[in-house]
Amino acid sequence: MSSTSTVVPSTCDLCDAHKAELGQGFQVLPPHYQDYGGLTRFAGTVSTVQCFEDNSRVKEAVNSPGEGRVLVVDGGGSLKRSLVGGLLAAAAAQNGWSGIVVHGAVRDRAELAASQVGIRALALIPMATDRRDQGLRDIAVCLGGTWIKPGDWLLADEDGMIVMEKPPEG
């Protein structure tokens, strides 16, 4: 689930325990994201990429040591180009990323499902990205009205995704 061996509660249990903190260090991502990866449950410290129809920074990120982190990609919600496909999912798994969340589209459904990394995205599109060497890494991003910062902690499971300023104690 992450680089630690602690047992992580479910998103439902965390929502029950932290509902008074909603919007104050505890957030629930909107239910717009579909599960495409080989892992249904994943968690880790957040690293971010902001890009639009150009996955140059995404490729850089997944080819670097993941250390159990979750890559959150703000693709502006574009469904015209895929920001993650089978090759990048395989690289993410090989380099120790726990998961990837894409506010945009992905492709290669079968390859994504075979990868040992969690992947959530808005939709599938077969069109590949353009690479123009654009995008930003490790800045605050907004996914569907939810602000996520590098260093936050994200948990995804069968019921949804939550973001906290730090992992739950336990």
N, CA and C atoms as an extended XYZ file, in Angstrom:
510
Properties=species:S:1:pos:R:3:atomname:S:1:resname:S:1:resid:I:1 pbc="F F F"
N         0.832       -1.186        0.000 N   MET     1
C         0.000        0.000        0.000 CA  MET     1
C         0.871        1.242        0.000 C   MET     1
N         1.932        1.242        0.746 N   SER     2
C         2.877        2.356        0.728 CA  SER     2
C         4.218        1.810        1.157 C   SER     2
N         5.163        2.700        1.375 N   SER     3
C         6.499        2.241        1.742 CA  SER     3
C         6.575        1.811        3.201 C   SER     3
N         5.507        1.987        3.972 N   THR     4
C         5.498        1.541        5.353 CA  THR     4
C         4.678        0.275        5.467 C   THR     4
N         4.794       -0.420        6.580 N   SER     5
C         4.080       -1.673        6.749 CA  SER     5
C         2.844       -1.506        7.634 C   SER     5
N         2.440       -0.302        7.938 N   THR     6
C         1.268       -0.100        8.773 CA  THR     6
C        -0.005       -0.439        8.013 C   THR     6
N        -1.019       -0.873        8.766 N   VAL     7
C        -2.317       -1.167        8.174 CA  VAL     7
C        -3.074        0.149        8.036 C   VAL     7
N        -3.594        0.389        6.847 N   VAL     8
C        -4.291        1.641        6.570 CA  VAL     8
C        -5.794        1.384        6.619 C   VAL     8
N        -6.533        2.217        7.364 N   PRO     9
C        -7.990        2.044        7.392 CA  PRO     9
C        -8.607        2.349        6.033 C   PRO     9
N        -9.869        1.997        5.876 N   SER    10
C       -10.573        2.267        4.627 CA  SER    10
C       -10.924        3.747        4.518 C   SER    10
N       -11.250        4.172        3.307 N   THR    11
C       -11.687        5.562        3.120 CA  THR    11
C       -12.956        5.830        3.925 C   THR    11
N       -13.844        4.839        4.019 N   CYS    12
C       -15.083        5.022        4.802 CA  CYS    12
C       -14.762        5.243        6.280 C   CYS    12
N       -13.860        4.411        6.820 N   ASP    13
C       -13.481        4.571        8.231 CA  ASP    13
C       -12.821        5.926        8.467 C   ASP    13
N       -11.969        6.347        7.537 N   LEU    14
C       -11.313        7.648        7.689 CA  LEU    14
C       -12.327        8.790        7.582 C   LEU    14
N       -13.301        8.665        6.701 N   CYS    15
C       -14.346        9.692        6.610 CA  CYS    15
C       -15.138        9.769        7.910 C   CYS    15
N       -15.459        8.613        8.496 N   ASP    16
C       -16.182        8.607        9.773 CA  ASP    16
C       -15.364        9.279       10.870 C   ASP    16
N       -14.068        8.994       10.892 N   ALA    17
C       -13.201        9.524       11.948 CA  ALA    17
C       -12.867       11.001       11.762 C   ALA    17
N       -12.881       11.493       10.514 N   HIS    18
C       -12.400       12.856       10.242 CA  HIS    18
C       -13.446       13.773        9.621 C   HIS    18
N       -14.721       13.400        9.655 N   LYS    19
C       -15.732       14.219        8.965 CA  LYS    19
C       -15.822       15.633        9.514 C   LYS    19
N       -15.479       15.836       10.770 N   ALA    20
C       -15.493       17.194       11.337 CA  ALA    20
C       -14.372       18.054       10.758 C   ALA    20
N       -13.363       17.409       10.165 N   GLU    21
C       -12.215       18.123        9.593 CA  GLU    21
C       -12.350       18.339        8.086 C   GLU    21
N       -13.496       17.961        7.497 N   LEU    22
C       -13.684       18.070        6.059 CA  LEU    22
C       -13.419       19.502        5.604 C   LEU    22
N       -12.521       19.651        4.624 N   GLY    23
C       -12.140       20.966        4.125 CA  GLY    23
C       -11.059       21.633        4.946 C   GLY    23
N       -10.652       20.997        6.030 N   GLN    24
C        -9.608       21.551        6.907 CA  GLN    24
C        -8.535       20.495        7.138 C   GLN    24
N        -7.834       20.150        6.090 N   GLY    25
C        -6.788       19.138        6.198 CA  GLY    25
C        -7.275       17.740        5.856 C   GLY    25
N        -8.569       17.592        5.566 N   PHE    26
C        -9.147       16.310        5.169 CA  PHE    26
C       -10.112       16.565        4.019 C   PHE    26
N        -9.905       15.861        2.895 N   GLN    27
C       -10.733       16.090        1.709 CA  GLN    27
C       -11.123       14.766        1.063 C   GLN    27
N       -12.267       14.773        0.424 N   VAL    28
C       -12.729       13.620       -0.340 CA  VAL    28
C       -12.790       14.047       -1.801 C   VAL    28
N       -12.101       13.309       -2.652 N   LEU    29
C       -12.138       13.626       -4.080 CA  LEU    29
C       -13.503       13.265       -4.647 C   LEU    29
N       -13.992       14.050       -5.615 N   PRO    30
C       -15.297       13.740       -6.215 CA  PRO    30
C       -15.263       12.374       -6.904 C   PRO    30
N       -16.411       11.719       -7.004 N   PRO    31
C       -16.454       10.349       -7.543 CA  PRO    31
C       -16.454       10.279       -9.067 C   PRO    31
N       -15.607       11.068       -9.702 N   HIS    32
C       -15.539       11.106      -11.160 CA  HIS    32
C       -14.497       10.156      -11.735 C   HIS    32
N       -13.704        9.540      -10.885 N   TYR    33
C       -12.541        8.782      -11.340 CA  TYR    33
C       -12.846        7.291      -11.432 C   TYR    33
N       -12.378        6.685      -12.520 N   GLN    34
C       -12.529        5.255      -12.747 CA  GLN    34
C       -11.228        4.543      -12.376 C   GLN    34
N       -11.350        3.281      -11.990 N   ASP    35
C       -10.213        2.462      -11.599 CA  ASP    35
C        -9.703        1.690      -12.818 C   ASP    35
N        -8.439        1.897      -13.180 N   TYR    36
C        -7.860        1.228      -14.344 CA  TYR    36
C        -6.619        0.401      -14.016 C   TYR    36
N        -6.027        0.571      -12.855 N   GLY    37
C        -4.756       -0.072      -12.540 CA  GLY    37
C        -4.892       -1.476      -11.995 C   GLY    37
N        -3.750       -2.115      -11.809 N   GLY    38
C        -3.699       -3.456      -11.258 CA  GLY    38
C        -3.941       -3.505       -9.766 C   GLY    38
N        -3.783       -2.387       -9.074 N   LEU    39
C        -4.054       -2.314       -7.637 CA  LEU    39
C        -5.295       -1.474       -7.404 C   LEU    39
N        -6.250       -2.028       -6.692 N   THR    40
C        -7.482       -1.296       -6.378 CA  THR    40
C        -7.270       -0.349       -5.210 C   THR    40
N        -6.455       -0.772       -4.254 N   ARG    41
C        -6.149        0.046       -3.071 CA  ARG    41
C        -4.700        0.511       -3.154 C   ARG    41
N        -4.493        1.804       -2.931 N   PHE    42
C        -3.129        2.330       -2.868 CA  PHE    42
C        -3.124        3.580       -2.007 C   PHE    42
N        -1.970        3.876       -1.463 N   ALA    43
C        -1.828        5.054       -0.606 CA  ALA    43
C        -0.383        5.483       -0.609 C   ALA    43
N        -0.178        6.766       -0.336 N   GLY    44
C         1.174        7.267       -0.219 CA  GLY    44
C         1.218        8.775       -0.208 C   GLY    44
N         2.405        9.274        0.009 N   THR    45
C         2.645       10.702       -0.017 CA  THR    45
C         2.523       11.190       -1.465 C   THR    45
N         1.945       12.354       -1.628 N   VAL    46
C         1.649       12.892       -2.955 CA  VAL    46
C         2.841       13.630       -3.569 C   VAL    46
N         3.049       13.369       -4.857 N   SER    47
C         3.888       14.174       -5.733 CA  SER    47
C         2.960       14.606       -6.862 C   SER    47
N         3.158       15.790       -7.416 N   THR    48
C         2.205       16.286       -8.417 CA  THR    48
C         2.869       16.657       -9.733 C   THR    48
N         2.031       16.629      -10.774 N   VAL    49
C         2.385       17.149      -12.095 CA  VAL    49
C         1.184       17.948      -12.584 C   VAL    49
N         1.456       19.110      -13.150 N   GLN    50
C         0.414       19.881      -13.819 CA  GLN    50
C         0.814       19.981      -15.290 C   GLN    50
N        -0.095       19.559      -16.174 N   CYS    51
C         0.210       19.550      -17.600 CA  CYS    51
C        -1.089       19.594      -18.386 C   CYS    51
N        -0.992       19.857      -19.679 N   PHE    52
C        -2.172       19.848      -20.523 CA  PHE    52
C        -1.826       19.191      -21.852 C   PHE    52
N        -2.333       17.973      -22.043 N   GLU    53
C        -2.134       17.214      -23.271 CA  GLU    53
C        -0.665       17.019      -23.637 C   GLU    53
N         0.204       17.025      -22.637 N   ASP    54
C         1.640       16.830      -22.794 CA  ASP    54
C         2.130       16.093      -21.552 C   ASP    54
N         2.544       14.846      -21.697 N   ASN    55
C         2.936       14.069      -20.524 CA  ASN    55
C         4.445       14.030      -20.279 C   ASN    55
N         5.172       15.016      -20.757 N   SER    56
C         6.628       15.046      -20.562 CA  SER    56
C         7.002       14.948      -19.082 C   SER    56
N         6.348       15.725      -18.217 N   ARG    57
C         6.665       15.704      -16.779 CA  ARG    57
C         6.168       14.414      -16.123 C   ARG    57
N         5.082       13.839      -16.630 N   VAL    58
C         4.583       12.563      -16.104 CA  VAL    58
C         5.625       11.477      -16.363 C   VAL    58
N         6.151       11.445      -17.578 N   LYS    59
C         7.180       10.459      -17.925 CA  LYS    59
C         8.409       10.621      -17.029 C   LYS    59
N         8.837       11.859      -16.818 N   GLU    60
C         9.974       12.110      -15.915 CA  GLU    60
C         9.693       11.559      -14.529 C   GLU    60
N         8.491       11.838      -14.028 N   ALA    61
C         8.145       11.433      -12.666 CA  ALA    61
C         8.166        9.916      -12.511 C   ALA    61
N         7.461        9.185      -13.383 N   VAL    62
C         7.363        7.733      -13.211 CA  VAL    62
C         8.681        7.023      -13.480 C   VAL    62
N         9.606        7.695      -14.165 N   ASN    63
C        10.927        7.122      -14.375 CA  ASN    63
C        11.904        7.474      -13.264 C   ASN    63
N        11.423        8.136      -12.220 N   SER    64
C        12.237        8.440      -11.045 CA  SER    64
C        11.764        7.554       -9.889 C   SER    64
N        12.571        7.433       -8.825 N   PRO    65
C        12.154        6.595       -7.696 CA  PRO    65
C        10.831        7.076       -7.090 C   PRO    65
N         9.864        6.157       -7.009 N   GLY    66
C         8.552        6.498       -6.467 CA  GLY    66
C         8.490        6.448       -4.952 C   GLY    66
N         9.253        5.553       -4.342 N   GLU    67
C         9.328        5.434       -2.884 CA  GLU    67
C         7.945        5.320       -2.252 C   GLU    67
N         7.024        4.602       -2.917 N   GLY    68
C         5.695        4.396       -2.365 CA  GLY    68
C         4.759        5.581       -2.500 C   GLY    68
N         5.164        6.596       -3.259 N   ARG    69
C         4.331        7.790       -3.395 CA  ARG    69
C         3.209        7.598       -4.408 C   ARG    69
N         2.286        8.565       -4.415 N   VAL    70
C         1.195        8.613       -5.377 CA  VAL    70
C         1.411        9.848       -6.251 C   VAL    70
N         1.421        9.650       -7.557 N   LEU    71
C         1.568       10.756       -8.489 CA  LEU    71
C         0.175       11.276       -8.843 C   LEU    71
N        -0.072       12.533       -8.545 N   VAL    72
C        -1.343       13.176       -8.872 CA  VAL    72
C        -1.091       14.092      -10.063 C   VAL    72
N        -1.796       13.819      -11.171 N   VAL    73
C        -1.591       14.535      -12.420 CA  VAL    73
C        -2.810       15.397      -12.726 C   VAL    73
N        -2.614       16.703      -12.720 N   ASP    74
C        -3.674       17.625      -13.114 CA  ASP    74
C        -3.521       17.878      -14.603 C   ASP    74
N        -4.303       17.145      -15.386 N   GLY    75
C        -4.277       17.290      -16.833 CA  GLY    75
C        -5.344       18.236      -17.338 C   GLY    75
N        -5.863       19.077      -16.441 N   GLY    76
C        -6.878       20.048      -16.828 CA  GLY    76
C        -8.209       19.417      -17.201 C   GLY    76
N        -8.364       18.134      -16.910 N   GLY    77
C        -9.604       17.447      -17.236 CA  GLY    77
C        -9.759       17.123      -18.708 C   GLY    77
N        -8.709       17.316      -19.500 N   SER    78
C        -8.798       17.061      -20.939 CA  SER    78
C        -8.993       15.574      -21.215 C   SER    78
N        -9.926       15.288      -22.106 N   LEU    79
C       -10.176       13.916      -22.532 CA  LEU    79
C        -9.778       13.701      -23.979 C   LEU    79
N        -8.930       14.591      -24.508 N   LYS    80
C        -8.505       14.508      -25.909 CA  LYS    80
C        -7.228       13.702      -26.102 C   LYS    80
N        -6.361       13.653      -25.092 N   ARG    81
C        -5.072       12.966      -25.184 CA  ARG    81
C        -4.829       12.168      -23.905 C   ARG    81
N        -4.220       11.024      -24.056 N   SER    82
C        -3.889       10.189      -22.905 CA  SER    82
C        -2.607       10.700      -22.240 C   SER    82
N        -2.634       10.787      -20.931 N   LEU    83
C        -1.442       11.216      -20.193 CA  LEU    83
C        -0.663       10.047      -19.603 C   LEU    83
N        -1.304        8.875      -19.481 N   VAL    84
C        -0.639        7.668      -18.980 CA  VAL    84
C        -1.128        6.487      -19.799 C   VAL    84
N        -0.176        5.670      -20.239 N   GLY    85
C        -0.489        4.437      -20.949 CA  GLY    85
C         0.267        3.282      -20.334 C   GLY    85
N         0.264        2.170      -21.023 N   GLY    86
C         0.878        0.962      -20.501 CA  GLY    86
C         2.354        1.082      -20.177 C   GLY    86
N         3.123        1.753      -21.037 N   LEU    87
C         4.562        1.887      -20.781 CA  LEU    87
C         4.850        2.708      -19.529 C   LEU    87
N         4.116        3.815      -19.347 N   LEU    88
C         4.338        4.646      -18.162 CA  LEU    88
C         3.846        3.949      -16.899 C   LEU    88
N         2.764        3.184      -16.999 N   ALA    89
C         2.284        2.420      -15.841 CA  ALA    89
C         3.316        1.376      -15.423 C   ALA    89
N         3.894        0.691      -16.399 N   ALA    90
C         4.930       -0.300      -16.099 CA  ALA    90
C         6.148        0.360      -15.461 C   ALA    90
N         6.536        1.529      -15.963 N   ALA    91
C         7.669        2.259      -15.374 CA  ALA    91
C         7.353        2.670      -13.937 C   ALA    91
N         6.130        3.133      -13.706 N   ALA    92
C         5.733        3.537      -12.352 CA  ALA    92
C         5.822        2.352      -11.392 C   ALA    92
N         5.312        1.204      -11.810 N   ALA    93
C         5.369        0.008      -10.960 CA  ALA    93
C         6.817       -0.404      -10.701 C   ALA    93
N         7.625       -0.415      -11.747 N   GLN    94
C         9.024       -0.814      -11.619 CA  GLN    94
C         9.803        0.133      -10.699 C   GLN    94
N         9.446        1.404      -10.712 N   ASN    95
C        10.176        2.396       -9.916 CA  ASN    95
C         9.564        2.659       -8.542 C   ASN    95
N         8.575        1.862       -8.147 N   GLY    96
C         8.083        1.920       -6.773 CA  GLY    96
C         7.009        2.948       -6.491 C   GLY    96
N         6.278        3.388       -7.499 N   TRP    97
C         5.146        4.278       -7.261 CA  TRP    97
C         3.975        3.431       -6.783 C   TRP    97
N         3.227        3.928       -5.834 N   SER    98
C         2.057        3.227       -5.312 CA  SER    98
C         0.860        3.387       -6.236 C   SER    98
N         0.685        4.609       -6.762 N   GLY    99
C        -0.463        4.867       -7.613 CA  GLY    99
C        -0.308        6.138       -8.418 C   GLY    99
N        -1.227        6.297       -9.376 N   ILE   100
C        -1.294        7.490      -10.216 CA  ILE   100
C        -2.754        7.895      -10.312 C   ILE   100
N        -3.030        9.166      -10.057 N   VAL   101
C        -4.374        9.716      -10.215 CA  VAL   101
C        -4.288       10.776      -11.301 C   VAL   101
N        -5.103       10.628      -12.359 N   VAL   102
C        -5.038       11.522      -13.511 CA  VAL   102
C        -6.354       12.265      -13.676 C   VAL   102
N        -6.287       13.590      -13.562 N   HIS   103
C        -7.449       14.420      -13.887 CA  HIS   103
C        -7.387       14.667      -15.382 C   HIS   103
N        -7.715       13.613      -16.115 N   GLY   104
C        -7.615       13.572      -17.559 CA  GLY   104
C        -7.794       12.132      -17.996 C   GLY   104
N        -7.281       11.798      -19.167 N   ALA   105
C        -7.490       10.483      -19.754 CA  ALA   105
C        -6.224        9.626      -19.733 C   ALA   105
N        -6.450        8.310      -19.828 N   VAL   106
C        -5.390        7.311      -19.926 CA  VAL   106
C        -5.725        6.383      -21.092 C   VAL   106
N        -4.804        5.476      -21.419 N   ARG   107
C        -5.053        4.515      -22.492 CA  ARG   107
C        -4.395        3.185      -22.168 C   ARG   107
N        -4.610        2.201      -23.025 N   ASP   108
C        -4.037        0.856      -22.859 CA  ASP   108
C        -4.642        0.134      -21.655 C   ASP   108
N        -5.973        0.035      -21.625 N   ARG   109
C        -6.677       -0.531      -20.470 CA  ARG   109
C        -6.090       -1.869      -20.005 C   ARG   109
N        -5.844       -2.793      -20.910 N   ALA   110
C        -5.342       -4.111      -20.517 CA  ALA   110
C        -3.960       -4.007      -19.876 C   ALA   110
N        -3.091       -3.173      -20.429 N   GLU   111
C        -1.757       -3.005      -19.863 CA  GLU   111
C        -1.809       -2.301      -18.508 C   GLU   111
N        -2.708       -1.330      -18.363 N   LEU   112
C        -2.860       -0.663      -17.072 CA  LEU   112
C        -3.311       -1.663      -16.019 C   LEU   112
N        -4.277       -2.501      -16.364 N   ALA   113
C        -4.806       -3.492      -15.422 CA  ALA   113
C        -3.757       -4.526      -15.037 C   ALA   113
N        -2.809       -4.791      -15.918 N   ALA   114
C        -1.751       -5.764      -15.636 CA  ALA   114
C        -0.614       -5.176      -14.805 C   ALA   114
N        -0.554       -3.862      -14.685 N   SER   115
C         0.539       -3.222      -13.942 CA  SER   115
C         0.275       -3.288      -12.441 C   SER   115
N         1.329       -3.395      -11.678 N   GLN   116
C         1.200       -3.449      -10.224 CA  GLN   116
C         1.299       -2.048       -9.627 C   GLN   116
N         0.371       -1.207      -10.070 N   VAL   117
C         0.255        0.161       -9.575 CA  VAL   117
C        -1.224        0.524       -9.654 C   VAL   117
N        -1.694        1.338       -8.724 N   GLY   118
C        -3.069        1.813       -8.786 CA  GLY   118
C        -3.167        2.958       -9.778 C   GLY   118
N        -4.223        2.975      -10.577 N   ILE   119
C        -4.406        4.053      -11.550 CA  ILE   119
C        -5.868        4.456      -11.564 C   ILE   119
N        -6.107        5.738      -11.332 N   ARG   120
C        -7.452        6.304      -11.435 CA  ARG   120
C        -7.393        7.439      -12.434 C   ARG   120
N        -8.426        7.544      -13.259 N   ALA   121
C        -8.495        8.611      -14.263 CA  ALA   121
C        -9.956        8.876      -14.588 C   ALA   121
N       -10.176        9.960      -15.312 N   LEU   122
C       -11.534       10.325      -15.699 CA  LEU   122
C       -12.086        9.409      -16.784 C   LEU   122
N       -11.247        8.993      -17.742 N   ALA   123
C       -11.731        8.222      -18.878 CA  ALA   123
C       -10.571        7.613      -19.652 C   ALA   123
N       -10.932        6.793      -20.624 N   LEU   124
C        -9.985        6.223      -21.578 CA  LEU   124
C       -10.087        6.956      -22.906 C   LEU   124
N        -8.940        7.116      -23.573 N   ILE   125
C        -8.896        7.649      -24.938 CA  ILE   125
C        -7.676        7.005      -25.614 C   ILE   125
N        -7.795        6.506      -26.834 N   PRO   126
C        -6.652        5.863      -27.457 CA  PRO   126
C        -5.590        6.828      -27.994 C   PRO   126
N        -5.918        8.108      -28.112 N   MET   127
C        -4.978        9.080      -28.696 CA  MET   127
C        -3.823        9.359      -27.732 C   MET   127
N        -2.614        9.223      -28.238 N   ALA   128
C        -1.417        9.501      -27.442 CA  ALA   128
C        -1.249       11.002      -27.222 C   ALA   128
N        -0.417       11.320      -26.287 N   THR   129
C        -0.114       12.705      -25.950 CA  THR   129
C         0.829       13.323      -26.974 C   THR   129
N         0.899       14.632      -26.953 N   ASP   130
C         1.978       15.345      -27.630 CA  ASP   130
C         3.053       15.574      -26.578 C   ASP   130
N         4.308       15.512      -26.956 N   ARG   131
C         5.389       15.835      -26.020 CA  ARG   131
C         6.037       17.116      -26.502 C   ARG   131
N         5.835       18.174      -25.718 N   ARG   132
C         6.385       19.491      -26.040 CA  ARG   132
C         7.298       20.001      -24.919 C   ARG   132
N         7.650       19.086      -23.995 N   ASP   133
C         8.508       19.431      -22.856 CA  ASP   133
C         7.889       20.534      -22.006 C   ASP   133
N         6.571       20.446      -21.794 N   GLN   134
C         5.867       21.429      -20.972 CA  GLN   134
C         5.306       20.756      -19.728 C   GLN   134
N         4.925       21.556      -18.766 N   GLY   135
C         4.325       21.069      -17.535 CA  GLY   135
C         5.165       21.445      -16.334 C   GLY   135
N         4.559       21.322      -15.172 N   LEU   136
C         5.212       21.670      -13.911 CA  LEU   136
C         5.135       20.501      -12.948 C   LEU   136
N         6.145       20.382      -12.102 N   ARG   137
C         6.166       19.311      -11.101 CA  ARG   137
C         6.158       19.895       -9.712 C   ARG   137
N         5.512       19.135       -8.826 N   ASP   138
C         5.478       19.406       -7.390 CA  ASP   138
C         5.021       20.814       -7.052 C   ASP   138
N         3.843       21.144       -7.579 N   ILE   139
C         3.133       22.372       -7.218 CA  ILE   139
C         1.733       21.966       -6.752 C   ILE   139
N         1.043       22.854       -6.056 N   ALA   140
C        -0.343       22.580       -5.665 CA  ALA   140
C        -1.195       22.497       -6.930 C   ALA   140
N        -2.078       21.496       -6.988 N   VAL   141
C        -2.966       21.305       -8.132 CA  VAL   141
C        -4.402       21.201       -7.636 C   VAL   141
N        -5.330       21.476       -8.522 N   CYS   142
C        -6.752       21.406       -8.178 CA  CYS   142
C        -7.427       20.372       -9.070 C   CYS   142
N        -7.976       19.332       -8.463 N   LEU   143
C        -8.685       18.281       -9.188 CA  LEU   143
C       -10.158       18.360       -8.838 C   LEU   143
N       -10.961       18.813       -9.783 N   GLY   144
C       -12.401       18.869       -9.558 CA  GLY   144
C       -12.804       19.670       -8.340 C   GLY   144
N       -12.083       20.752       -8.076 N   GLY   145
C       -12.396       21.600       -6.930 CA  GLY   145
C       -11.665       21.225       -5.648 C   GLY   145
N       -10.862       20.176       -5.684 N   THR   146
C       -10.113       19.724       -4.511 CA  THR   146
C        -8.640       20.065       -4.686 C   THR   146
N        -8.113       20.906       -3.798 N   TRP   147
C        -6.696       21.273       -3.861 CA  TRP   147
C        -5.853       20.196       -3.209 C   TRP   147
N        -4.778       19.814       -3.897 N   ILE   148
C        -3.846       18.791       -3.411 CA  ILE   148
C        -2.444       19.355       -3.526 C   ILE   148
N        -1.674       19.215       -2.439 N   LYS   149
C        -0.313       19.744       -2.398 CA  LYS   149
C         0.704       18.605       -2.340 C   LYS   149
N         1.883       18.826       -2.905 N   PRO   150
C         2.950       17.843       -2.710 CA  PRO   150
C         3.171       17.651       -1.209 C   PRO   150
N         3.334       16.414       -0.806 N   GLY   151
C         3.521       16.117        0.614 CA  GLY   151
C         2.232       15.725        1.321 C   GLY   151
N         1.061       16.012        0.732 N   ASP   152
C        -0.189       15.495        1.283 CA  ASP   152
C        -0.144       13.978        1.204 C   ASP   152
N        -1.130       13.330        1.822 N   TRP   153
C        -1.218       11.877        1.799 CA  TRP   153
C        -2.539       11.497        1.144 C   TRP   153
N        -2.507       10.575        0.175 N   LEU   154
C        -3.701       10.157       -0.547 CA  LEU   154
C        -3.928        8.665       -0.355 C   LEU   154
N        -5.195        8.309       -0.138 N   LEU   155
C        -5.606        6.904       -0.050 CA  LEU   155
C        -6.728        6.675       -1.038 C   LEU   155
N        -6.605        5.629       -1.842 N   ALA   156
C        -7.658        5.209       -2.766 CA  ALA   156
C        -8.032        3.775       -2.433 C   ALA   156
N        -9.334        3.496       -2.416 N   ASP   157
C        -9.808        2.130       -2.278 CA  ASP   157
C       -11.091        1.972       -3.083 C   ASP   157
N       -11.802        0.897       -2.869 N   GLU   158
C       -12.988        0.595       -3.659 CA  GLU   158
C       -14.101        1.628       -3.502 C   GLU   158
N       -14.072        2.400       -2.433 N   ASP   159
C       -15.134        3.373       -2.152 CA  ASP   159
C       -14.803        4.794       -2.574 C   ASP   159
N       -13.551        5.079       -2.935 N   GLY   160
C       -13.207        6.427       -3.353 CA  GLY   160
C       -11.791        6.804       -2.982 C   GLY   160
N       -11.552        8.109       -2.941 N   MET   161
C       -10.222        8.628       -2.636 CA  MET   161
C       -10.325        9.771       -1.644 C   MET   161
N        -9.433        9.766       -0.686 N   ILE   162
C        -9.349       10.849        0.291 CA  ILE   162
C        -7.933       11.412        0.297 C   ILE   162
N        -7.837       12.685        0.693 N   VAL   163
C        -6.537       13.343        0.819 CA  VAL   163
C        -6.465       13.954        2.201 C   VAL   163
N        -5.347       13.722        2.876 N   MET   164
C        -5.110       14.262        4.216 CA  MET   164
C        -3.747       14.963        4.212 C   MET   164
N        -3.569       15.878        5.142 N   GLU   165
C        -2.281       16.552        5.242 CA  GLU   165
C        -1.167       15.606        5.660 C   GLU   165
N        -1.521       14.557        6.410 N   LYS   166
C        -0.533       13.561        6.836 CA  LYS   166
C        -1.250       12.226        7.006 C   LYS   166
N        -0.516       11.123        6.966 N   PRO   167
C        -1.163        9.810        7.106 CA  PRO   167
C        -1.828        9.679        8.479 C   PRO   167
N        -2.869        8.869        8.561 N   PRO   168
C        -3.503        8.660        9.867 CA  PRO   168
C        -2.548        7.936       10.800 C   PRO   168
N        -2.687        8.209       12.064 N   GLU   169
C        -1.841        7.521       13.055 CA  GLU   169
C        -2.466        6.174       13.354 C   GLU   169
N        -1.632        5.222       13.631 N   GLY   170
C        -2.198        3.938       13.951 CA  GLY   170
C        -1.252        2.877       13.643 C   GLY   170
